[in-house]
């Protein structure tokens, strides 16, 4: 057989006499890269302009993720990266952690470690659910089966809030206080970059989306600068869309 014919066999793959020659047989697995970047958060000036505004010292809790653009790109199923269960614990009338990022399809446990009842709910974008009243020492599990941002609250304690960001990709990371962000084990290819931050507006975050190409020689993201939303507030309604009922009397302390 001519050399050119053998070349085509090994490139495309073919079976001869019951023996199969597969393209890429023996080739190394796709290289996985650490993609790094720097995030900064700028506070709006009085007029609403961010240019020249104050750069915040704490640039943590900015979520960055990459979604593959090639239709054939494989996306591994969601699973805890550490091999441990994902949890949002209720303790001391707060959620720990405040921000949790998961891959779509992940299950998150909601244990109550306070000595009183909680009622965790999310009725906004992302996963909608209402766990109802449940007592100390018990737990519920929520399946985050769709991509989106879920804002979580307790129907009893208005000071409690948390966020679960579900993304359809394993390539995500959360920025450190310094603004450093590292996405690990990213396969070389073309991606759309997404950014989310609790205190930025939807319009601001949409502007930050862009196409990036990751390769062995190009795996550092361009700097990402966000602006704080001046209208951001932590206040919210209860699960019925009403204001929280204040204590019955000055001497009453909510459990």
QUIDAJO-V877077 format. One record per pair of residues at least 6 apart in sequence whose C-alpha atoms are under 8 Angstrom apart, sorted by the first residue. I is the first residue (numbers start at 1). J is the second residue. Records with the same first field share a line. If there is no record, write none. Layout:
BEGIN
I = J + J
END
This chain:
BEGIN
9 = 21 + 23
10 = 21 + 22 + 23 + 24
11 = 22 + 23 + 24
12 = 22 + 23
13 = 20 + 21 + 22 + 23
14 = 20 + 21 + 22
15 = 21
30 = 187 + 188
31 = 187 + 188
32 = 184 + 185 + 186 + 187 + 188
33 = 184 + 185 + 186 + 187 + 188 + 215 + 216 + 219
34 = 182 + 183 + 184 + 185 + 186 + 219
35 = 182 + 183 + 184 + 186 + 214 + 219 + 220 + 221
36 = 180 + 181 + 182 + 183 + 219 + 220 + 221
37 = 180 + 181 + 182 + 220 + 221 + 222 + 223 + 224
38 = 179 + 180 + 181 + 221 + 222 + 223 + 224
39 = 59 + 62 + 175 + 179 + 180 + 181 + 223 + 224 + 225 + 226
40 = 55 + 56 + 59 + 179 + 223 + 224 + 225 + 226
41 = 55 + 56 + 58 + 59 + 225 + 226 + 227 + 228
42 = 50 + 53 + 54 + 55 + 56 + 225 + 226 + 227 + 228
43 = 50 + 53 + 54 + 55 + 56 + 227 + 228
44 = 50 + 51 + 53 + 54 + 227 + 228 + 229 + 230
45 = 52 + 53 + 54
48 = 230
50 = 227
57 = 177 + 178
58 = 177 + 178 + 179
59 = 175 + 176 + 177 + 178 + 179
60 = 174 + 175 + 176 + 177 + 178 + 179
61 = 99 + 174 + 175 + 176 + 177 + 197
62 = 174 + 175 + 195 + 196 + 197 + 198
63 = 101 + 172 + 173 + 174 + 175 + 195 + 196 + 197
64 = 172 + 173 + 174 + 175 + 181 + 193 + 194 + 195 + 196
65 = 167 + 169 + 171 + 172 + 173 + 183 + 193 + 194 + 195
66 = 169 + 171 + 172 + 191 + 192 + 193 + 194
67 = 168 + 169 + 171 + 191 + 192 + 193 + 194
68 = 189 + 190 + 191 + 192
69 = 190 + 191 + 192
70 = 189 + 190 + 191
75 = 169 + 170
76 = 169 + 170
77 = 103 + 105 + 170
78 = 102 + 103 + 104 + 105 + 106 + 169 + 170
79 = 103 + 106
80 = 86 + 102 + 106
85 = 108 + 109
86 = 107 + 108 + 109
87 = 108 + 109 + 110 + 111
88 = 95 + 96 + 97 + 98 + 100 + 108 + 109 + 110 + 111
89 = 95 + 96 + 97 + 109 + 110 + 111 + 112 + 113
90 = 96 + 110 + 111 + 112 + 113 + 114
91 = 112 + 113 + 114
92 = 114
93 = 114 + 157 + 159 + 160
94 = 159 + 160 + 161
95 = 160 + 161 + 162
97 = 162
98 = 161 + 162 + 163
99 = 162 + 163 + 164 + 165
100 = 163 + 164 + 165
101 = 164 + 165 + 166 + 167 + 173 + 174
102 = 164 + 165 + 166 + 167
103 = 166 + 167 + 168 + 169 + 170
104 = 144 + 145 + 146 + 147 + 166 + 167 + 168 + 169
105 = 143 + 144 + 145 + 146
106 = 143 + 144 + 145
107 = 141 + 142 + 143 + 144
108 = 141 + 142 + 143 + 144
109 = 139 + 140 + 141 + 142
110 = 139 + 140 + 141 + 142
111 = 137 + 138 + 139 + 140
112 = 118 + 134 + 135 + 136 + 137 + 138 + 139
113 = 136 + 137 + 138
114 = 136 + 137
115 = 135 + 136 + 137
116 = 135 + 136 + 255
117 = 133 + 134 + 135 + 136
118 = 132 + 133 + 134 + 135 + 154 + 155 + 156 + 157
119 = 130 + 131 + 132 + 133 + 134 + 154 + 155 + 156
120 = 130 + 131 + 132 + 133 + 152 + 153 + 154 + 155
121 = 128 + 129 + 130 + 131 + 132 + 152 + 153 + 154 + 155 + 239
122 = 128 + 129 + 130 + 150 + 151 + 152 + 153 + 239
123 = 129 + 130 + 151 + 239
124 = 150 + 151
125 = 148 + 149 + 150 + 151
126 = 146 + 147 + 148 + 149 + 150 + 151 + 165 + 166
127 = 144 + 145 + 146 + 148 + 149 + 150
128 = 150
131 = 140
144 = 166
146 = 166
147 = 165 + 166 + 167 + 168
148 = 165 + 166 + 167
149 = 163 + 164 + 165 + 166
150 = 163 + 164 + 165 + 166
151 = 161 + 162 + 163 + 164
152 = 161 + 162 + 163 + 164
153 = 160 + 161 + 162 + 238
154 = 160 + 161 + 238
155 = 238 + 239
156 = 244
158 = 235 + 236 + 238 + 244
171 = 183 + 184 + 185 + 186
172 = 183 + 184
173 = 181 + 182 + 183
174 = 181 + 182
175 = 181 + 182
187 = 214
188 = 213 + 214 + 215 + 216
189 = 213 + 214 + 215
190 = 211 + 212 + 213 + 214
191 = 211 + 212 + 213 + 214
192 = 209 + 210 + 211 + 212
193 = 208 + 209 + 210 + 211 + 212
194 = 205 + 206 + 208 + 209 + 210
195 = 205 + 206 + 208 + 209
196 = 205
197 = 205
199 = 228 + 229 + 232
200 = 226 + 227 + 228 + 229 + 232
201 = 228 + 229
204 = 226 + 227
205 = 226
208 = 224
212 = 221
213 = 219
236 = 243
237 = 243 + 244
238 = 244
247 = 253 + 254
END
